[in-house]
Structure formats: C-alpha cells, structure tokens
Amino acid sequence: MGKAISYALNHWDMLLPWINNGSIEIDNNLVENKIRPTKLGVKNWLFIGADSAGWKSAVIYSIISSCRSFGIEPYQYLAGVLNRLPGMAPEELHSLLPDQWAKTRKA
C-alpha cells in the first residue's frame, strides 16, 4: 500500500488533469484496439515480397486506418481521391487528407 501511495504522490502533477477533467481517459485502450490489427499482421507481413512492398502496404494500411478513424468508407475515399488528383494543383492537395475529406463530406 505504501508503494502505491508513494507512486501516486510522485506522479500527482500528471494525475491532476485526469482528476479535474472526466473526459480524459485513464488508459489507452482505444489506441491499443486501433493498432492491434497492425501488430497481429507483423509476422504475416515480414516476408511480403520486394523491399518496397512492405512500405507500400504500410502506406495503404495507414490510409485505410485514417479513413476508419474519421468515419469514411475507404473505398469511396480512395476512388474519390484518385479521380480528383490528376486535375488538382499542388496547393490543393491538403484537401485530400482524410480529416479534410471528412469535414467536406459532413458540410
């Protein structure tokens, strides 16, 4: 019990925001659940083929995960991006990011 109390006192400054704001999660289960599929697939993707194939797969997987985080259907997002991309100016590309895409779809 003494170790627990000592730990709490030593980390009190870091605990205060959580105590004062009920919307802050005390654990990171939401993040762990989101990255679990990636961790489970690591062994399967170890021998994915060419050297660049692993990197390309990681990029696609990141895009799909970002879409899911923002409530976007990944297929619709990718189809829309690939259709709009050829006619866009470089300064407009930021509008194709999943967070921006989600904002324009909700508006």
N, C-alpha and C positions, 0 to 999 in steps of 0.2 A: 504494500500500500504506500509505503514511503517513497518507493521508486516512481510510482505513478504520480504522486503529488509533486515530487521534485521535477519530473518531466513537465507537468502542467505549468508549474511556476517558471521554469526555464524557458518555456515557449509561450508564455502568456501574451506577449505582444502579437504573436502570429495567430492566437486563438481569438483575440478580441473582435476582429472583423466578423468572424463566423458567429460569435455570440450576439453581436449587435445587429446582424442582418440575417434574418431567417431564410432568405432566398439563396444564400451561398451554400453549396453542397459541401458536406464534410468529407466526402470521399470522391474518388474519380471513377466510379463505376460506369458512368455514361461514356467517358472516353475509352475506358478499357473495353467496353462492349463494342464500340465502333472499330477499334483496331484489332479485335480478336480474329476476324477472318484473315487479315493480313498475316498475323502471327501463325495461324494454323496452316497457311499456304506456303510458308517459307521453305519447308522441306520439299514441297512439291515443285516449287519454282527454282530450286537450287540448280537444276540442270535443264534450264529452259531452252537451250539451243545456242544460237550465236551470242556473242558478247553483248551486243546492243539489244537483244531481245528482252533481257531482264529489265533494262532501263525503260524500254518502250512499254512493257507491261506495267511497270510501276507508274508511269505517266497516265496511262489509260485507267488504271485502278484508282489513282488519285482523283481523276476527273469524275469517275463514277461515284466515288465516296463523297466528293464535294456536292455533287448533284443530289444525292440522297440526303445529305445534311440540310440542304436548302429546300427539300420537298419537290425537286424537279425530276421528271422522268428522264433517265439518262439517254435513252434512245432519241426522244424528241429533242433534247438539248444538243446532242451530237449532230443530228440531222439538221437542225436549225443553224448551228454554228458553221457546219460545212457548206451550207447553202449561202450564208451571208458573207463568209470570209473572203471569197475572191474579189468582191466589189468594195471592200472596206479600205479606208485609209489607215495607216499605222496608228494615228492618234485616236482612232475609234475602237481599237482592239480591246481596250479595257472593258467596253460594254459587253463583251462576250464572256467575261468571267462569270462563274456560276452565281455568285452573290448578286451581281448586277443584273444578270438574266432573270433571277427570281424576282427582283424588285420591279422590273419592267412587266413581268407577267402578272403580278398582283395589281398593278396600277390600271 
